[in-house]
């Protein structure tokens, strides 16, 4: 969570997943990245993402993964600027039928 003057302005959800490979190093999945709409483009997304990644590295994660359903080019640019590569993995999603 990121607050300004006591008001929640950005959030992410960090999942640290135990792992048997990579010398039992966990990995991270980041979800629900949200920045208050009126404050988008101000650097808050990059700030909260930096903190989220720092928490993942501090937890010993060897990688962090993030998926988005957004088609907004600015969203994708923000993730790339935060260090994510869009072509490192292929993601698939299944939902209950």
Number of C-alpha atoms within 10 A of each C-alpha: 14 16 12 8 6 7 8 12 20 22 20 18 13 19 15 17 11 12 12 8 8 10 8 12 15 21 20 23 16 19 15 13 17 16 22 12 9 8 12 15 13 10 12 19 25 17 13 22 21 14 15 20 19 13 15 22 16 9 14 15 22 14 13 19 16 16 16 14 6 9 8 9 8 12 16 16 11 16 18 12 11 16 13 15 13 12 6 8 8 7 9 6 5 5 4 3 3
